[in-house]
Amino acid sequence: MQPGIDPRSRQILDKKIEELLTILAGIGTSIAQYSSQPAVLVQIIIVAILLGVAFLISWCVESCVRTRADRVSLVPGVRRVFGAMIDQRGWVIFVVLSLLGILDDVASFLDTHKMSVGQNELSVLGIFGGLFVIGVMLWIASASAISSTSAFARCRN
């Protein structure tokens, strides 16, 4: 037992860890059951092909879009955010899931696996949504900080 942790807190922590491991075991079981179906292998191959095509298109188009974006006279912060959006290829997964028509199934699957934290329930989908919102807010903060810095520099000159 670690010093500074009382036995009651340790029991609560052990219970939460056990609950988390049970949820992870349930997710693993669900994935194993789903992947044992014969049609799943075909779906995995289709998704892999679509991802490959999407990455290839993204790679080919990215340089053209980046060149055109660099020609546009934008505030440096906006240009940086736009460049970061071009560099992100995570949207491809969203597009492929939408094209296959399984986006709602994946979202409901991620939302069914929940862990109680105090009086609230925290789902995997909620975690992803929170990370997305934090990422967007950080991009906005970064762009506004850069543009305000450049605006202050122009005022001094």
Disulfide bonds with the S-S distance in Angstrom:
none
